[in-house]
Amino acid sequence: MSVWLAEIWRAWRASLRRPGFLLLAGGVLALGIGATVAVFALIQGALLRPLPYVQPDRLVALGIQDDGFSISPRGYQHLSGLNGVVSMGLVEGISPPVNVSGDGTPERVSGMRIDRGVLPTLGMHLPAGRNFSAEEDRPHGPSAAMLGYGFWQRRYAGDPRVVGRNLVVEGVPHTIVGVLPPDADVFASADVVLPLALPADSGEDGPNYEAVARLAAGAAVGSVAAQVELRLHALAVADGDTDGQHRPHGAGSLTASLRQDQSQLLPLFLACALFVWSIALVNLTNLMLLRALSRSHDAAVRGALGASGLRLILPALAEGLLVGLVGACAGMALSTLGLTLLAKAVPPEWLAGTPLHAGSAAWWLALGMGVFGALLSAALGLWRSRAGDGLEELREGGRGGMNRRSGRLGRVLVVAQMALAATLLSAAGLFLHGLYDAARAPLGFSADHVLAFELAPVKADYPDVASVHALSSRVLDRLRAVPGVENASAATNLPIGRWFNFGGFHLPGGEKFNTEVRGVEPGFLATFGIAVREGRAFARTDVRGGEAVVMVSESFAKKYFGGRALGQVIDVPGDHDQAVPARVIGVVADTHQYSALQPAPPILYMPLAQMPDWAMSMFRSWFPLRFALQVRGNTDDYGAAVHAAMVEAAPAQPIANLHPLQQDVRASTADVRLNLLLIGVFALLALSLAAAGMYAVMAMAVATREHEFGVRMALGAPPARLLRLVLGGGLVQIGMGLACGLGLAVLLSGNLRGLLYALGRNNAIDPVAMLLVAVALAVAGLLACMAPAIRAGRTAPMRALRGE
């Protein structure tokens, strides 16, 4: 044992005295480890982080299984009494913001509605107060509210005596009955929580809710899922709902359901990081092989003097162990830096306020990857370097260099590096091309110098369309009087971002259809620079009681009227189940509602004053009104003037989310930019490692063939021929690597289909991106080969022949 330790210490001391190779090999390994550990820590924080509830492994989501679980109140009530379920609760999936007042300045805050079964199902203990009572969770019951922890701290300074006081929500006093804990997770963004107050036999069929259940000890998820499937399928059959009969129903992990978005992206990022680690290992193996070859003469001498096989390989393995330790420590340092940058890039809801850091598991992962990878590379390098003849090495006096089989392995490793790098760069090129197209694509509207904000009219003060229209008209008149404001308008939704749709429309032939609807005030088109292709825009005379009119987008006109929509009549679903014929008075330019990467949807525009009361009520159940101002100069200079105008026009009406519209345009491609950021970083690392590996192999190949080149030059070969010889060999390896990598990218393109919706593409194979990848890798590889090739052309014949 002491002999082995002495060999290990001797090898370490030699490496530390001349640390160039140690730093190079450790740095190469650190790049792969740092990328992998950073993504692993992100997965730990976003996907593997347990929910902050009692026994979270026994919590399941119920309902329609389609990118998560959703359910209607009627479907939820049909699931009562499931075998193996201790308790259940229902959460409104999309909760609108609410206006609050009393005990402070009126403000608009985030809201959420739940039934009284949610908190006991989750096992949530409140820091103050209690859960909703049965009476409070019934229609027309006592008005009650719970506060989010952050809102409680911000507005009430964490005063526990807030329980029992009143908070005015939407103009109605609500008794504060409890405060949610700080680690509520699902409720982390909710400032005010209200009871659902469902009727005992709800007829609501909209699957806009989320059901959570707690399993009994020993109950299986599969058994509960089968019961859910049976009951919801039977309900759909009884209703004659053919779509519902074929939709998948069941139960699944609540954790997986809540983190559906992350579960699609993070495995892709991990795969990219593992690609980088694989390239780093290939590069390290090349370095270890070249290192072993440089010691081959020393090993042959020691073997001839009687050294055992173990003592011959111990120096290389000991150096590999040291490289692994150095690479692991440096990789952890890189991952810490990467996590600092990632914390600013990932969506906040992924982490729910949890700090992003590398824990003990990440350290063990880095150590394992470093030691295992380095020892594997060292062992492989030793195996291939010792494939030659020791007597031949002694005769060559250390000038034999790389034998045929070792050289073949080096070339194969270079091809593998290039192939992996080409695969990663192809994925990055796809996202980069998509973002480039998005930057150049016309949106159909202008977001320049446009300031937007949200206003949710207090329901008790503005109960119907007429009162909402009167409020918006008063606000707009005051905003238009602000110096520098050129246009102002209000609408149910802006030209980009959230959308609103409802059904019940009929074409002249009687065909029924659903469509996206924008209820807008006059001036909407001018505010956003949306062009009128035919007809006219809405005017102040288009009010309730006058002729019902609508405008349609070009996509709408093409889809429903073959491009001839002007003057056509559409039956609009009015109040009291009466159809109202509305004439198309204008056709306007298409706008990209979701993002510039997505096709423009068909849109129907209605005057806000003519919207049916039932449609406005449905809209206000989910969303606020949006106001927008086109201004001169910088939008940041108008914040104070907007707030002052609102105080004059509607002093008790708070507004929220005052921001330049350009933020919404940028947000529409946020997911794609995050994908590009991470995959792009991995791709650049892969490109750097591949180029470095190419350089290392070519440099060693030239060094070991110095004798050959000297002979060639002595026999009359010009330097240009040697240059072409080395470059030709390098280009062959580059070409093979590119062919393999691009082929692999085509084979793996199906795994990107889930992300193509955000890119607006139907095909993951992008010839333009692949061509650019091929050019980039070819240039990088050529530059990596150039210096060794020039060195080969400058070989001194006599020096090479003497073996100096």
Secondary structure as the mmCIF struct_conf table of DSSP 4:
data_model
#
loop_
_struct_conf.conf_type_id
_struct_conf.id
_struct_conf.beg_label_comp_id
_struct_conf.beg_label_asym_id
_struct_conf.beg_label_seq_id
_struct_conf.end_label_comp_id
_struct_conf.end_label_asym_id
_struct_conf.end_label_seq_id
HELX_RH_AL_P HELX_RH_AL_P1 SER A 2 ARG A 17
BEND BEND1 ARG A 18 ARG A 18
TURN_TY1_P TURN_TY1_P1 PRO A 19 PRO A 19
HELX_RH_AL_P HELX_RH_AL_P2 GLY A 20 ILE A 43
HELX_RH_PI_P HELX_RH_PI_P1 GLN A 44 LEU A 48
BEND BEND2 ARG A 49 ARG A 49
HELX_LH_PP_P HELX_LH_PP_P1 PRO A 50 LEU A 51
BEND BEND3 PRO A 52 GLN A 55
HELX_RH_3T_P HELX_RH_3T_P1 PRO A 56 ARG A 58
STRN STRN1 LEU A 59 GLN A 65
BEND BEND4 ASP A 66 GLY A 68
STRN STRN2 PHE A 69 SER A 70
STRN STRN3 ILE A 71 ILE A 71
HELX_RH_AL_P HELX_RH_AL_P3 PRO A 73 GLN A 77
TURN_TY1_P TURN_TY1_P2 HIS A 78 GLY A 81
TURN_TY1_P TURN_TY1_P3 ASN A 83 GLY A 84
STRN STRN4 VAL A 85 GLU A 92
BEND BEND5 GLY A 93 ILE A 94
STRN STRN5 VAL A 98 SER A 101
BEND BEND6 GLY A 102 THR A 105
STRN STRN6 GLU A 107 VAL A 109
STRN STRN7 GLY A 111 ILE A 114
TURN_TY1_P TURN_TY1_P4 ARG A 116 GLY A 117
HELX_RH_AL_P HELX_RH_AL_P4 VAL A 118 LEU A 122
TURN_TY1_P TURN_TY1_P5 GLY A 123 GLY A 123
BEND BEND7 PRO A 127 PRO A 127
STRN STRN8 ALA A 128 GLY A 129
HELX_LH_PP_P HELX_LH_PP_P2 ASN A 131 SER A 133
TURN_TY1_P TURN_TY1_P6 ALA A 134 ASP A 137
BEND BEND8 ARG A 138 ARG A 138
TURN_TY1_P TURN_TY1_P7 PRO A 139 HIS A 140
STRN STRN9 ALA A 144 LEU A 147
HELX_RH_AL_P HELX_RH_AL_P5 TYR A 149 TYR A 156
TURN_TY1_P TURN_TY1_P8 ALA A 157 GLY A 158
HELX_RH_3T_P HELX_RH_3T_P2 PRO A 160 VAL A 162
TURN_TY1_P TURN_TY1_P9 VAL A 163 GLY A 164
STRN STRN10 ASN A 166 VAL A 169
TURN_TY1_P TURN_TY1_P10 GLU A 170 GLY A 171
STRN STRN11 VAL A 172 VAL A 179
TURN_TY1_P TURN_TY1_P11 PRO A 182 ASP A 183
HELX_RH_3T_P HELX_RH_3T_P3 ASP A 185 PHE A 187
TURN_TY1_P TURN_TY1_P12 ALA A 188 SER A 189
BEND BEND9 ASP A 191 ASP A 191
STRN STRN12 VAL A 192 PRO A 195
TURN_TY1_P TURN_TY1_P13 ALA A 200 ASP A 201
STRN STRN13 TYR A 209 LEU A 215
HELX_LH_PP_P HELX_LH_PP_P3 ALA A 216 ALA A 216
TURN_TY1_P TURN_TY1_P14 ALA A 217 GLY A 218
HELX_RH_AL_P HELX_RH_AL_P6 VAL A 221 ASP A 239
TURN_TY1_P TURN_TY1_P15 GLY A 240 GLY A 240
HELX_RH_AL_P HELX_RH_AL_P7 THR A 242 HIS A 246
BEND BEND10 ARG A 247 ARG A 247
STRN STRN14 HIS A 249 SER A 253
HELX_RH_AL_P HELX_RH_AL_P8 LEU A 254 LEU A 258
TURN_TY1_P TURN_TY1_P16 ARG A 259 ARG A 259
HELX_RH_AL_P HELX_RH_AL_P9 GLN A 260 SER A 294
TURN_TY1_P TURN_TY1_P17 ARG A 295 ARG A 295
HELX_RH_AL_P HELX_RH_AL_P10 SER A 296 ALA A 304
TURN_TY1_P TURN_TY1_P18 LEU A 305 GLY A 306
HELX_RH_AL_P HELX_RH_AL_P11 GLY A 309 ALA A 345
BEND BEND11 VAL A 346 VAL A 346
HELX_RH_AL_P HELX_RH_AL_P12 PRO A 348 LEU A 351
TURN_TY1_P TURN_TY1_P19 ALA A 352 GLY A 353
HELX_RH_AL_P HELX_RH_AL_P13 SER A 360 SER A 385
TURN_TY1_P TURN_TY1_P20 ARG A 386 ALA A 387
BEND BEND12 GLY A 388 GLY A 388
HELX_RH_AL_P HELX_RH_AL_P14 GLY A 390 GLU A 396
TURN_TY1_P TURN_TY1_P21 GLY A 397 GLY A 398
BEND BEND13 MET A 402 MET A 402
HELX_RH_AL_P HELX_RH_AL_P15 ARG A 404 ARG A 440
BEND BEND14 ALA A 441 ALA A 441
BEND BEND15 GLY A 444 PHE A 445
TURN_TY1_P TURN_TY1_P22 ASP A 448 HIS A 449
STRN STRN15 VAL A 450 LEU A 455
TURN_TY1_P TURN_TY1_P23 LYS A 459 ASP A 461
BEND BEND16 ASP A 464 ASP A 464
HELX_RH_AL_P HELX_RH_AL_P16 VAL A 465 ARG A 480
TURN_TY1_P TURN_TY1_P24 ALA A 481 ALA A 481
BEND BEND17 VAL A 482 VAL A 482
TURN_TY1_P TURN_TY1_P25 PRO A 483 GLY A 484
STRN STRN16 VAL A 485 ALA A 491
BEND BEND18 THR A 492 ASN A 493
BEND BEND19 PRO A 495 GLY A 497
STRN STRN17 ASN A 501 HIS A 506
TURN_TY1_P TURN_TY1_P26 PRO A 508 GLY A 509
STRN STRN18 LYS A 512 VAL A 520
TURN_TY1_P TURN_TY1_P27 PRO A 522 GLY A 523
HELX_RH_AL_P HELX_RH_AL_P17 PHE A 524 PHE A 528
TURN_TY1_P TURN_TY1_P28 GLY A 529 GLY A 529
HELX_LH_PP_P HELX_LH_PP_P4 ILE A 530 ALA A 531
STRN STRN19 VAL A 532 GLY A 535
TURN_TY1_P TURN_TY1_P29 ARG A 540 THR A 541
TURN_TY1_P TURN_TY1_P30 ARG A 544 GLY A 545
BEND BEND20 GLY A 546 GLY A 546
STRN STRN20 VAL A 549 SER A 553
HELX_RH_AL_P HELX_RH_AL_P18 GLU A 554 PHE A 561
TURN_TY1_P TURN_TY1_P31 GLY A 562 GLY A 563
TURN_TY1_P TURN_TY1_P32 LEU A 566 GLY A 567
STRN STRN21 VAL A 569 PRO A 573
HELX_RH_3T_P HELX_RH_3T_P4 ASP A 575 ASP A 577
STRN STRN22 ALA A 579 VAL A 588
BEND BEND21 GLN A 593 TYR A 594
TURN_TY1_P TURN_TY1_P33 ALA A 596 LEU A 597
BEND BEND22 GLN A 598 GLN A 598
HELX_LH_PP_P HELX_LH_PP_P5 PRO A 599 PRO A 602
STRN STRN23 ILE A 603 PRO A 607
HELX_RH_3T_P HELX_RH_3T_P5 LEU A 608 GLN A 610
BEND BEND23 MET A 611 MET A 611
HELX_RH_AL_P HELX_RH_AL_P19 ASP A 613 ARG A 620
TURN_TY1_P TURN_TY1_P34 SER A 621 TRP A 622
STRN STRN24 LEU A 625 VAL A 631
BEND BEND24 ARG A 632 GLY A 633
HELX_RH_3T_P HELX_RH_3T_P6 THR A 635 TYR A 638
HELX_RH_AL_P HELX_RH_AL_P20 GLY A 639 ALA A 649
TURN_TY1_P TURN_TY1_P35 PRO A 651 ALA A 652
STRN STRN25 ALA A 656 PRO A 660
HELX_RH_AL_P HELX_RH_AL_P21 LEU A 661 ALA A 667
TURN_TY1_P TURN_TY1_P36 SER A 668 THR A 669
HELX_RH_AL_P HELX_RH_AL_P22 ALA A 670 THR A 704
TURN_TY1_P TURN_TY1_P37 ARG A 705 ARG A 705
HELX_RH_AL_P HELX_RH_AL_P23 GLU A 706 ALA A 714
TURN_TY1_P TURN_TY1_P38 LEU A 715 GLY A 716
HELX_RH_AL_P HELX_RH_AL_P24 PRO A 719 LEU A 747
TURN_TY1_P TURN_TY1_P39 LEU A 748 LEU A 748
HELX_RH_3T_P HELX_RH_3T_P7 SER A 749 LEU A 755
HELX_RH_AL_P HELX_RH_AL_P25 LEU A 756 LEU A 759
TURN_TY1_P TURN_TY1_P40 GLY A 760 GLY A 760
BEND BEND25 ASN A 762 ASN A 762
BEND BEND26 ALA A 764 ALA A 764
HELX_RH_AL_P HELX_RH_AL_P26 PRO A 767 GLY A 793
TURN_TY1_P TURN_TY1_P41 ARG A 794 ARG A 794
HELX_RH_AL_P HELX_RH_AL_P27 PRO A 797 ARG A 802
TURN_TY1_P TURN_TY1_P42 GLY A 803 GLY A 803
#
